[in-house]
Every structure is written in C-alpha cells, then in structure tokens.
Amino acid sequence: MKFDYHMHFEYGDYNFDWVQGFFDAAKKRGLSEIGISEHSHTFPEFEKFYYDDLILDDSEVGNFQKVWLKTNKFKHTLKDYFDFIAELKKNHAVKIGIEVCNFQDQVAVKKILDAWNFDYRIGSIHFLWGWGFDASKIKSEWRNHSLKKIYEEYTSEVERISASGNYDIIGHPFNIRLFKNFPDFDTTEFFERAAAAIKKFNLVIDVNTGTKYRYPVQEISPCADFMKIAAAYDLPITINSDAHQPEDCGKFCDEAIEYVKSFGYKNAVRFSKRKREFVELG
C-alpha cells in the first residue's frame, strides 16, 4: 500500500479546483490515500510563536524573516482548515494533519493542538537559534556557524520536541544536508541520540523525498547513515513527498520504498485519529 502524509496547500488556496491536482497526482502514482499537513504558519493561532522565536532584527536573516512572516502567512484559521478537509472527505480518501515548527513554548503549542482532532501531527526542526536554516535566500548564514554545532543544536531540538508529547512524526530528520553542507566528522553520536529520543517517546520518522527534488542535495531524507541507525532502533516510518505543488504529490514514492527496503523495512505506518496501523510497503 502506498500513501503520502506530508504535503501543503499553502501555495494555492482552499480551492477545490486547485487541490484536485493533488488527488490526480496521487491516483497517477498509485496512492491509496493522502494526508494534508499544513504548516503551522498557515494559522493565526500560531502567529505569536513565530514572533517570539525568530530572529527579527536588522541583520540579513532578520530582515528576510520579517518579510517572510508577512508573505502568505496566517491566512486560514484551524476551523477553516478542518471545514475544508471535511468537504474534501466527501469525495476523497484524505487525512488531516499538521506540521508544526520547533517552537520553544511546547506547553502552549499543546493547548492549541489538543483542541483539534488531527489524524497525525508532524513536528519538524525548521529553526536553529531563531534562524530558518532551510531558506535558500539566507543560506549565507551557514558560514557563521560550525557545522558540528549545527548538528548538536539540531539533535537537541529533536530530543526536545520528541519529549514534548505533542507529535506523532518527526519531519524529515537531519535535513540539514539540504545545501550540501556535509560533515567531515563522525555523526554517529548525533544520530544515535536522535534515534534514542524518537524511540523513547514512540514517534515515527518521515522518510521525505522533498529534499531530493526541492533542494541541491538531491537525496531522500533521512540520509543513509541515519537510516541504518533508525533501522537498528526499529523506528517506524512513513514515506512522504513534502509536496507544495499538486503535481509533486507522491513524487519519488516508489524510489523511497526501495530506499527503505534496502535497510530492511517492510512496513510503513498509517494514521487515523492519531492511532497507528502498520501496512506492507508498496
């Protein structure tokens, strides 16, 4: 069975004609169902966290992020989202999820999330020290940090949000390779720490093809070195495209299935109302 739980409507809108393209692509690629995981920055309920956590000074990073927060953000309430998905469910096999950034105040995040009946919640590391490290327009900031310190901070953030109890899935683990910043040091310690936290708090990892077609690294996340450790820890997986455009739904799904099978995986996790079901891959 094939499905895709990581995709976003944000580049279009809650428009039936536009989102139909996601379902058309899913059918073309043989997916049985899809799940939408709108970014938390879609919703005004999360706006305060961004202004609390991000660098918003007059630096290059701060100036970019101030504009970013004013561009296509916070345009739908969570009620809008649930109402729209309810309409889609009348004609489509679709689950409702959310992808939440690694905000510092996870207690306040929990109060928001717990008020809504999601099928699954993805927690993703999108910021390090208030810097959106995956934004290509501010990738020069990478030069200002030791890569080893980036791995340390990223790992600490995985440990922190895993322990929060707010999430079912850790999004695209260690996507810090996305601009081809490859370590010249042993990453085993960091991967082991992250895997141990994910295992301890019973989360699933997002095997994500978005880094293959949306970033210079052109590889599936997590990388092979992490996948070996994930398999050793018996961490469950989902396989997802991180589609932001309709035609990308399910993109490279078959390749990702073969990728995880090479590490011994035979099953992936489906979600419904935050309950798991293991199903055979492919």
Disulfide bonds with the S-S distance in Angstrom:
none
